[in-house]
Amino acid sequence: MVHRSFRMAVILVMAVSLVAGCAATKRAGEHAETAKPLRLPKIFGDHMVLQRDFRVPVWGWGRPGAKVTVEFAGQRKVTAVAPDGRWRLELDPMPAGGPYELRVIGD
């Protein structure tokens, strides 16, 4: 009888451990999902050319709600990542010139 009770206790401990492990894995997966890094399309990179005298769109993806700051030639624009994971803003028109550095900063 004692042997059977011990076996039941071991099974109960294993079941509780399994449930706790599954819950921890789920929480870790949720954290990994919300920790999406800020990304830009491959079109943005070294030696890119922007159209002069027109508003220039800058966009990308990131963690919903994250703050995104874009700095370019004295301009500083701020936006937030939408619930669908996308963000977008426009730079003011600029005359020809350069070279310039485009900086995208996220939370």
N, CA, C and O atoms as CSV, one atom per row, in Angstrom:
chain,resi,resn,atom,element,x,y,z
A,1,MET,N,N,0.822,-1.189,0.000
A,1,MET,CA,C,0.000,0.000,0.000
A,1,MET,C,C,0.875,1.266,0.000
A,1,MET,O,O,0.589,2.231,-0.709
A,2,VAL,N,N,1.955,1.241,0.816
A,2,VAL,CA,C,2.859,2.383,0.866
A,2,VAL,C,C,3.537,2.574,-0.490
A,2,VAL,O,O,3.725,3.702,-0.945
A,3,HIS,N,N,3.891,1.493,-1.114
A,3,HIS,CA,C,4.551,1.548,-2.421
A,3,HIS,C,C,3.639,2.219,-3.454
A,3,HIS,O,O,4.102,3.022,-4.263
A,4,ARG,N,N,2.368,1.894,-3.423
A,4,ARG,CA,C,1.393,2.494,-4.350
A,4,ARG,C,C,1.231,3.991,-4.078
A,4,ARG,O,O,1.156,4.773,-5.026
A,5,SER,N,N,1.176,4.403,-2.835
A,5,SER,CA,C,1.060,5.829,-2.480
A,5,SER,C,C,2.289,6.595,-2.949
A,5,SER,O,O,2.182,7.716,-3.446
A,6,PHE,N,N,3.457,5.978,-2.784
A,6,PHE,CA,C,4.686,6.626,-3.236
A,6,PHE,C,C,4.670,6.823,-4.746
A,6,PHE,O,O,5.055,7.884,-5.236
A,7,ARG,N,N,4.230,5.814,-5.482
A,7,ARG,CA,C,4.143,5.900,-6.937
A,7,ARG,C,C,3.175,7.011,-7.355
A,7,ARG,O,O,3.469,7.753,-8.292
A,8,MET,N,N,2.047,7.136,-6.691
A,8,MET,CA,C,1.069,8.196,-6.994
A,8,MET,C,C,1.674,9.579,-6.713
A,8,MET,O,O,1.459,10.524,-7.472
A,9,ALA,N,N,2.431,9.684,-5.616
A,9,ALA,CA,C,3.056,10.964,-5.274
A,9,ALA,C,C,4.075,11.355,-6.344
A,9,ALA,O,O,4.146,12.523,-6.727
A,10,VAL,N,N,4.859,10.397,-6.828
A,10,VAL,CA,C,5.839,10.664,-7.876
A,10,VAL,C,C,5.137,11.108,-9.158
A,10,VAL,O,O,5.571,12.060,-9.807
A,11,ILE,N,N,4.060,10.425,-9.521
A,11,ILE,CA,C,3.301,10.801,-10.716
A,11,ILE,C,C,2.737,12.204,-10.573
A,11,ILE,O,O,2.768,12.990,-11.520
A,12,LEU,N,N,2.217,12.522,-9.382
A,12,LEU,CA,C,1.666,13.860,-9.143
A,12,LEU,C,C,2.754,14.933,-9.279
A,12,LEU,O,O,2.523,15.973,-9.896
A,13,VAL,N,N,3.929,14.686,-8.710
A,13,VAL,CA,C,5.036,15.648,-8.804
A,13,VAL,C,C,5.451,15.826,-10.266
A,13,VAL,O,O,5.703,16.948,-10.704
A,14,MET,N,N,5.523,14.737,-11.017
A,14,MET,CA,C,5.896,14.824,-12.426
A,14,MET,C,C,4.856,15.607,-13.223
A,14,MET,O,O,5.218,16.389,-14.102
A,15,ALA,N,N,3.585,15.411,-12.932
A,15,ALA,CA,C,2.522,16.132,-13.638
A,15,ALA,C,C,2.603,17.628,-13.350
A,15,ALA,O,O,2.479,18.449,-14.259
A,16,VAL,N,N,2.811,17.977,-12.088
A,16,VAL,CA,C,2.920,19.399,-11.724
A,16,VAL,C,C,4.141,20.017,-12.403
A,16,VAL,O,O,4.069,21.144,-12.893
A,17,SER,N,N,5.260,19.293,-12.437
A,17,SER,CA,C,6.470,19.801,-13.096
A,17,SER,C,C,6.242,20.009,-14.585
A,17,SER,O,O,6.696,21.001,-15.156
A,18,LEU,N,N,5.539,19.075,-15.212
A,18,LEU,CA,C,5.251,19.187,-16.637
A,18,LEU,C,C,4.397,20.413,-16.936
A,18,LEU,O,O,4.679,21.154,-17.878
A,19,VAL,N,N,3.362,20.626,-16.143
A,19,VAL,CA,C,2.488,21.789,-16.338
A,19,VAL,C,C,3.264,23.081,-16.121
A,19,VAL,O,O,3.119,24.029,-16.893
A,20,ALA,N,N,4.089,23.126,-15.072
A,20,ALA,CA,C,4.882,24.331,-14.808
A,20,ALA,C,C,5.880,24.584,-15.940
A,20,ALA,O,O,6.089,25.729,-16.342
A,21,GLY,N,N,6.491,23.520,-16.448
A,21,GLY,CA,C,7.436,23.668,-17.556
A,21,GLY,C,C,6.767,24.174,-18.812
A,21,GLY,O,O,7.324,25.019,-19.513
A,22,CYS,N,N,5.581,23.673,-19.108
A,22,CYS,CA,C,4.841,24.140,-20.288
A,22,CYS,C,C,4.471,25.610,-20.152
A,22,CYS,O,O,4.570,26.366,-21.119
A,23,ALA,N,N,4.048,26.020,-18.962
A,23,ALA,CA,C,3.687,27.426,-18.736
A,23,ALA,C,C,4.905,28.327,-18.896
A,23,ALA,O,O,4.801,29.408,-19.476
A,24,ALA,N,N,6.061,27.896,-18.388
A,24,ALA,CA,C,7.283,28.699,-18.523
A,24,ALA,C,C,7.701,28.802,-19.979
A,24,ALA,O,O,8.131,29.867,-20.422
A,25,THR,N,N,7.585,27.720,-20.728
A,25,THR,CA,C,7.925,27.742,-22.152
A,25,THR,C,C,7.013,28.683,-22.912
A,25,THR,O,O,7.465,29.414,-23.792
A,26,LYS,N,N,5.723,28.669,-22.575
A,26,LYS,CA,C,4.776,29.561,-23.237
A,26,LYS,C,C,5.127,31.017,-22.944
A,26,LYS,O,O,5.108,31.851,-23.849
A,27,ARG,N,N,5.451,31.332,-21.672
A,27,ARG,CA,C,5.823,32.706,-21.318
A,27,ARG,C,C,7.092,33.121,-22.050
A,27,ARG,O,O,7.187,34.257,-22.514
A,28,ALA,N,N,8.069,32.225,-22.164
A,28,ALA,CA,C,9.313,32.536,-22.876
A,28,ALA,C,C,9.024,32.791,-24.342
A,28,ALA,O,O,9.614,33.690,-24.940
A,29,GLY,N,N,8.117,32.010,-24.935
A,29,GLY,CA,C,7.746,32.223,-26.329
A,29,GLY,C,C,7.049,33.544,-26.535
A,29,GLY,O,O,7.278,34.219,-27.539
A,30,GLU,N,N,6.187,33.929,-25.582
A,30,GLU,CA,C,5.510,35.223,-25.679
A,30,GLU,C,C,6.520,36.345,-25.580
A,30,GLU,O,O,6.419,37.336,-26.303
A,31,HIS,N,N,7.509,36.203,-24.678
A,31,HIS,CA,C,8.525,37.244,-24.545
A,31,HIS,C,C,9.345,37.354,-25.825
A,31,HIS,O,O,9.654,38.458,-26.271
A,32,ALA,N,N,9.695,36.226,-26.411
A,32,ALA,CA,C,10.468,36.257,-27.655
A,32,ALA,C,C,9.665,36.932,-28.755
A,32,ALA,O,O,10.228,37.646,-29.585
A,33,GLU,N,N,8.365,36.716,-28.769
A,33,GLU,CA,C,7.505,37.326,-29.787
A,33,GLU,C,C,7.437,38.841,-29.598
A,33,GLU,O,O,7.435,39.585,-30.579
A,34,THR,N,N,7.383,39.305,-28.346
A,34,THR,CA,C,7.275,40.744,-28.107
A,34,THR,C,C,8.625,41.440,-28.196
A,34,THR,O,O,8.680,42.670,-28.227
A,35,ALA,N,N,9.706,40.686,-28.236
A,35,ALA,CA,C,11.034,41.284,-28.290
A,35,ALA,C,C,11.543,41.375,-29.730
A,35,ALA,O,O,12.747,41.266,-29.962
A,36,LYS,N,N,10.665,41.568,-30.681
A,36,LYS,CA,C,11.065,41.667,-32.077
A,36,LYS,C,C,12.014,42.841,-32.260
A,36,LYS,O,O,11.743,43.942,-31.780
A,37,PRO,N,N,13.125,42.614,-32.950
A,37,PRO,CA,C,14.043,43.727,-33.190
A,37,PRO,C,C,13.486,44.671,-34.253
A,37,PRO,O,O,12.663,44.281,-35.081
A,38,LEU,N,N,13.939,45.891,-34.212
A,38,LEU,CA,C,13.573,46.876,-35.220
A,38,LEU,C,C,14.250,46.493,-36.530
A,38,LEU,O,O,15.456,46.246,-36.562
A,39,ARG,N,N,13.470,46.443,-37.614
A,39,ARG,CA,C,14.020,46.054,-38.918
A,39,ARG,C,C,13.622,47.064,-39.980
A,39,ARG,O,O,12.577,47.709,-39.890
A,40,LEU,N,N,14.480,47.187,-40.992
A,40,LEU,CA,C,14.222,48.029,-42.158
A,40,LEU,C,C,14.241,47.146,-43.398
A,40,LEU,O,O,14.870,46.087,-43.389
A,41,PRO,N,N,13.561,47.564,-44.465
A,41,PRO,CA,C,13.670,46.804,-45.712
A,41,PRO,C,C,15.098,46.891,-46.244
A,41,PRO,O,O,15.840,47.811,-45.901
A,42,LYS,N,N,15.470,45.942,-47.072
A,42,LYS,CA,C,16.833,45.905,-47.615
A,42,LYS,C,C,17.134,47.075,-48.544
A,42,LYS,O,O,18.293,47.304,-48.888
A,43,ILE,N,N,16.115,47.812,-48.953
A,43,ILE,CA,C,16.328,48.964,-49.824
A,43,ILE,C,C,17.149,50.054,-49.119
A,43,ILE,O,O,17.829,50.843,-49.776
A,44,PHE,N,N,17.083,50.094,-47.777
A,44,PHE,CA,C,17.851,51.066,-47.010
A,44,PHE,C,C,19.223,50.481,-46.706
A,44,PHE,O,O,19.330,49.413,-46.102
A,45,GLY,N,N,20.281,51.190,-47.130
A,45,GLY,CA,C,21.629,50.694,-46.885
A,45,GLY,C,C,22.677,51.699,-47.327
A,45,GLY,O,O,22.364,52.828,-47.703
A,46,ASP,N,N,23.915,51.267,-47.276
A,46,ASP,CA,C,25.031,52.128,-47.681
A,46,ASP,C,C,24.897,52.547,-49.138
A,46,ASP,O,O,24.470,51.762,-49.985
A,47,HIS,N,N,25.260,53.776,-49.415
A,47,HIS,CA,C,25.308,54.343,-50.768
A,47,HIS,C,C,23.935,54.482,-51.436
A,47,HIS,O,O,23.851,54.600,-52.659
A,48,MET,N,N,22.862,54.468,-50.638
A,48,MET,CA,C,21.540,54.647,-51.243
A,48,MET,C,C,21.373,56.108,-51.643
A,48,MET,O,O,22.027,56.991,-51.088
A,49,VAL,N,N,20.512,56.350,-52.592
A,49,VAL,CA,C,20.250,57.693,-53.094
A,49,VAL,C,C,18.785,58.012,-52.825
A,49,VAL,O,O,17.898,57.211,-53.119
A,50,LEU,N,N,18.543,59.206,-52.256
A,50,LEU,CA,C,17.176,59.645,-51.975
A,50,LEU,C,C,16.772,60.716,-52.985
A,50,LEU,O,O,17.606,61.496,-53.444
A,51,GLN,N,N,15.521,60.744,-53.314
A,51,GLN,CA,C,15.003,61.744,-54.259
A,51,GLN,C,C,15.035,63.127,-53.609
A,51,GLN,O,O,14.512,63.308,-52.510
A,52,ARG,N,N,15.636,64.083,-54.271
A,52,ARG,CA,C,15.685,65.440,-53.726
A,52,ARG,C,C,14.344,66.142,-53.943
A,52,ARG,O,O,13.585,65.800,-54.850
A,53,ASP,N,N,14.070,67.135,-53.085
A,53,ASP,CA,C,12.895,68.001,-53.176
A,53,ASP,C,C,11.557,67.256,-53.057
A,53,ASP,O,O,10.525,67.791,-53.463
A,54,PHE,N,N,11.554,66.062,-52.523
A,54,PHE,CA,C,10.325,65.304,-52.280
A,54,PHE,C,C,10.354,64.745,-50.857
A,54,PHE,O,O,11.424,64.520,-50.291
A,55,ARG,N,N,9.173,64.527,-50.287
A,55,ARG,CA,C,9.093,63.848,-48.996
A,55,ARG,C,C,9.546,62.405,-49.201
A,55,ARG,O,O,9.130,61.743,-50.152
A,56,VAL,N,N,10.393,61.930,-48.310
A,56,VAL,CA,C,10.964,60.585,-48.446
A,56,VAL,C,C,10.388,59.674,-47.359
A,56,VAL,O,O,10.576,59.942,-46.172
A,57,PRO,N,N,9.688,58.596,-47.749
A,57,PRO,CA,C,9.162,57.676,-46.742
A,57,PRO,C,C,10.269,56.768,-46.192
A,57,PRO,O,O,11.154,56.323,-46.922
A,58,VAL,N,N,10.189,56.513,-44.898
A,58,VAL,CA,C,11.065,55.558,-44.233
A,58,VAL,C,C,10.141,54.639,-43.453
A,58,VAL,O,O,9.248,55.109,-42.748
A,59,TRP,N,N,10.347,53.327,-43.575
A,59,TRP,CA,C,9.427,52.392,-42.930
A,59,TRP,C,C,10.169,51.140,-42.498
A,59,TRP,O,O,11.335,50.926,-42.832
A,60,GLY,N,N,9.450,50.322,-41.744
A,60,GLY,CA,C,10.040,49.065,-41.290
A,60,GLY,C,C,9.092,48.318,-40.383
A,60,GLY,O,O,7.881,48.539,-40.400
A,61,TRP,N,N,9.668,47.420,-39.581
A,61,TRP,CA,C,8.893,46.571,-38.692
A,61,TRP,C,C,9.536,46.547,-37.318
A,61,TRP,O,O,10.731,46.804,-37.179
A,62,GLY,N,N,8.745,46.238,-36.309
A,62,GLY,CA,C,9.266,46.147,-34.946
A,62,GLY,C,C,8.212,45.659,-33.985
A,62,GLY,O,O,7.151,45.184,-34.392
A,63,ARG,N,N,8.512,45.779,-32.699
A,63,ARG,CA,C,7.600,45.361,-31.641
A,63,ARG,C,C,6.470,46.375,-31.518
A,63,ARG,O,O,6.733,47.567,-31.360
A,64,PRO,N,N,5.220,45.929,-31.585
A,64,PRO,CA,C,4.093,46.867,-31.479
A,64,PRO,C,C,4.224,47.769,-30.244
A,64,PRO,O,O,4.494,47.306,-29.136
A,65,GLY,N,N,4.025,49.063,-30.475
A,65,GLY,CA,C,4.105,50.052,-29.402
A,65,GLY,C,C,5.485,50.642,-29.196
A,65,GLY,O,O,5.624,51.642,-28.491
A,66,ALA,N,N,6.511,50.050,-29.792
A,66,ALA,CA,C,7.877,50.562,-29.613
A,66,ALA,C,C,8.030,51.924,-30.277
A,66,ALA,O,O,7.430,52.194,-31.317
A,67,LYS,N,N,8.837,52.770,-29.665
A,67,LYS,CA,C,9.128,54.103,-30.213
A,67,LYS,C,C,10.243,53.984,-31.249
A,67,LYS,O,O,11.230,53.283,-31.023
A,68,VAL,N,N,10.086,54.670,-32.387
A,68,VAL,CA,C,11.093,54.675,-33.449
A,68,VAL,C,C,11.466,56.121,-33.737
A,68,VAL,O,O,10.592,56.961,-33.952
A,69,THR,N,N,12.752,56.411,-33.742
A,69,THR,CA,C,13.254,57.750,-34.055
A,69,THR,C,C,14.135,57.652,-35.296
A,69,THR,O,O,15.015,56.794,-35.378
A,70,VAL,N,N,13.890,58.540,-36.261
A,70,VAL,CA,C,14.708,58.597,-37.477
A,70,VAL,C,C,15.366,59.970,-37.518
A,70,VAL,O,O,14.698,60.999,-37.411
A,71,GLU,N,N,16.686,59.969,-37.673
A,71,GLU,CA,C,17.453,61.207,-37.774
A,71,GLU,C,C,18.121,61.255,-39.142
A,71,GLU,O,O,18.731,60.288,-39.598
A,72,PHE,N,N,17.983,62.425,-39.785
A,72,PHE,CA,C,18.577,62.579,-41.120
A,72,PHE,C,C,18.799,64.054,-41.413
A,72,PHE,O,O,17.845,64.831,-41.420
A,73,ALA,N,N,20.030,64.447,-41.654
A,73,ALA,CA,C,20.395,65.803,-42.083
A,73,ALA,C,C,19.714,66.881,-41.244
A,73,ALA,O,O,19.113,67.805,-41.793
A,74,GLY,N,N,19.803,66.771,-39.929
A,74,GLY,CA,C,19.217,67.768,-39.036
A,74,GLY,C,C,17.745,67.544,-38.715
A,74,GLY,O,O,17.194,68.236,-37.859
A,75,GLN,N,N,17.107,66.609,-39.373
A,75,GLN,CA,C,15.717,66.279,-39.079
A,75,GLN,C,C,15.673,65.175,-38.027
A,75,GLN,O,O,16.542,64.305,-37.973
A,76,ARG,N,N,14.663,65.236,-37.215
A,76,ARG,CA,C,14.433,64.193,-36.208
A,76,ARG,C,C,12.934,63.915,-36.184
A,76,ARG,O,O,12.147,64.762,-35.763
A,77,LYS,N,N,12.543,62.729,-36.634
A,77,LYS,CA,C,11.132,62.340,-36.690
A,77,LYS,C,C,10.928,61.156,-35.745
A,77,LYS,O,O,11.781,60.275,-35.641
A,78,VAL,N,N,9.789,61.150,-35.062
A,78,VAL,CA,C,9.482,60.089,-34.100
A,78,VAL,C,C,8.107,59.512,-34.421
A,78,VAL,O,O,7.175,60.244,-34.753
A,79,THR,N,N,7.998,58.198,-34.319
A,79,THR,CA,C,6.723,57.512,-34.505
A,79,THR,C,C,6.705,56.294,-33.594
A,79,THR,O,O,7.653,56.057,-32.845
A,80,ALA,N,N,5.638,55.532,-33.658
A,80,ALA,CA,C,5.529,54.295,-32.878
A,80,ALA,C,C,5.138,53.160,-33.813
A,80,ALA,O,O,4.488,53.375,-34.836
A,81,VAL,N,N,5.541,51.961,-33.450
A,81,VAL,CA,C,5.189,50.777,-34.229
A,81,VAL,C,C,3.711,50.474,-33.986
A,81,VAL,O,O,3.256,50.418,-32.844
A,82,ALA,N,N,2.977,50.280,-35.072
A,82,ALA,CA,C,1.541,49.994,-35.003
A,82,ALA,C,C,1.299,48.589,-34.444
A,82,ALA,O,O,2.227,47.783,-34.372
A,83,PRO,N,N,0.061,48.294,-34.050
A,83,PRO,CA,C,-0.258,46.959,-33.522
A,83,PRO,C,C,0.069,45.808,-34.478
A,83,PRO,O,O,0.305,44.684,-34.036
A,84,ASP,N,N,0.084,46.083,-35.778
A,84,ASP,CA,C,0.400,45.023,-36.743
A,84,ASP,C,C,1.911,44.835,-36.943
A,84,ASP,O,O,2.326,44.012,-37.759
A,85,GLY,N,N,2.747,45.602,-36.194
A,85,GLY,CA,C,4.194,45.453,-36.260
A,85,GLY,C,C,4.886,46.334,-37.273
A,85,GLY,O,O,6.102,46.243,-37.445
A,86,ARG,N,N,4.122,47.199,-37.956
A,86,ARG,CA,C,4.722,48.078,-38.978
A,86,ARG,C,C,4.817,49.513,-38.462
A,86,ARG,O,O,4.040,49.937,-37.606
A,87,TRP,N,N,5.783,50.243,-39.000
A,87,TRP,CA,C,5.886,51.678,-38.727
A,87,TRP,C,C,6.288,52.376,-40.021
A,87,TRP,O,O,6.867,51.774,-40.925
A,88,ARG,N,N,5.959,53.680,-40.079
A,88,ARG,CA,C,6.270,54.481,-41.277
A,88,ARG,C,C,6.273,55.946,-40.888
A,88,ARG,O,O,5.484,56.373,-40.046
A,89,LEU,N,N,7.160,56.715,-41.499
A,89,LEU,CA,C,7.162,58.167,-41.364
A,89,LEU,C,C,7.751,58.764,-42.626
A,89,LEU,O,O,8.263,58.036,-43.476
A,90,GLU,N,N,7.685,60.077,-42.758
A,90,GLU,CA,C,8.224,60.748,-43.945
A,90,GLU,C,C,9.205,61.827,-43.524
A,90,GLU,O,O,8.964,62.577,-42.579
A,91,LEU,N,N,10.313,61.889,-44.245
A,91,LEU,CA,C,11.294,62.945,-44.051
A,91,LEU,C,C,10.893,64.139,-44.903
A,91,LEU,O,O,10.302,63.983,-45.972
A,92,ASP,N,N,11.220,65.333,-44.422
A,92,ASP,CA,C,10.918,66.542,-45.176
A,92,ASP,C,C,11.760,66.598,-46.448
A,92,ASP,O,O,12.843,66.015,-46.500
A,93,PRO,N,N,11.268,67.297,-47.474
A,93,PRO,CA,C,12.049,67.433,-48.714
A,93,PRO,C,C,13.405,68.076,-48.435
A,93,PRO,O,O,13.525,68.965,-47.593
A,94,MET,N,N,14.417,67.612,-49.153
A,94,MET,CA,C,15.778,68.129,-48.988
A,94,MET,C,C,16.348,68.484,-50.354
A,94,MET,O,O,16.020,67.836,-51.349
A,95,PRO,N,N,17.195,69.503,-50.412
A,95,PRO,CA,C,17.888,69.791,-51.671
A,95,PRO,C,C,18.970,68.743,-51.911
A,95,PRO,O,O,19.261,67.926,-51.037
A,96,ALA,N,N,19.557,68.775,-53.096
A,96,ALA,CA,C,20.657,67.857,-53.399
A,96,ALA,C,C,21.814,68.147,-52.458
A,96,ALA,O,O,21.991,69.290,-52.035
A,97,GLY,N,N,22.581,67.165,-52.132
A,97,GLY,CA,C,23.719,67.355,-51.234
A,97,GLY,C,C,24.185,66.031,-50.688
A,97,GLY,O,O,23.863,64.963,-51.208
A,98,GLY,N,N,24.941,66.131,-49.638
A,98,GLY,CA,C,25.388,64.910,-48.982
A,98,GLY,C,C,26.896,64.838,-48.977
A,98,GLY,O,O,27.557,65.788,-49.397
A,99,PRO,N,N,27.438,63.777,-48.530
A,99,PRO,CA,C,26.752,62.577,-48.065
A,99,PRO,C,C,26.098,62.810,-46.704
A,99,PRO,O,O,26.580,63.607,-45.899
A,100,TYR,N,N,25.014,62.116,-46.465
A,100,TYR,CA,C,24.267,62.195,-45.217
A,100,TYR,C,C,24.241,60.827,-44.556
A,100,TYR,O,O,24.506,59.804,-45.188
A,101,GLU,N,N,23.920,60.833,-43.284
A,101,GLU,CA,C,23.767,59.577,-42.545
A,101,GLU,C,C,22.339,59.493,-42.057
A,101,GLU,O,O,21.837,60.422,-41.425
A,102,LEU,N,N,21.681,58.377,-42.350
A,102,LEU,CA,C,20.329,58.106,-41.894
A,102,LEU,C,C,20.447,57.195,-40.687
A,102,LEU,O,O,20.998,56.098,-40.782
A,103,ARG,N,N,19.924,57.650,-39.538
A,103,ARG,CA,C,19.976,56.857,-38.315
A,103,ARG,C,C,18.556,56.497,-37.907
A,103,ARG,O,O,17.681,57.359,-37.825
A,104,VAL,N,N,18.341,55.203,-37.651
A,104,VAL,CA,C,17.047,54.708,-37.174
A,104,VAL,C,C,17.296,54.094,-35.800
A,104,VAL,O,O,18.098,53.173,-35.647
A,105,ILE,N,N,16.590,54.628,-34.805
A,105,ILE,CA,C,16.815,54.229,-33.404
A,105,ILE,C,C,15.494,53.714,-32.846
A,105,ILE,O,O,14.458,54.361,-33.002
A,106,GLY,N,N,15.527,52.555,-32.195
A,106,GLY,CA,C,14.331,51.978,-31.594
A,106,GLY,C,C,14.498,51.761,-30.114
A,106,GLY,O,O,15.606,51.835,-29.583
A,107,ASP,N,N,13.362,51.485,-29.430
A,107,ASP,CA,C,13.402,51.193,-27.983
A,107,ASP,C,C,14.329,50.042,-27.706
A,107,ASP,O,O,14.496,49.648,-26.552
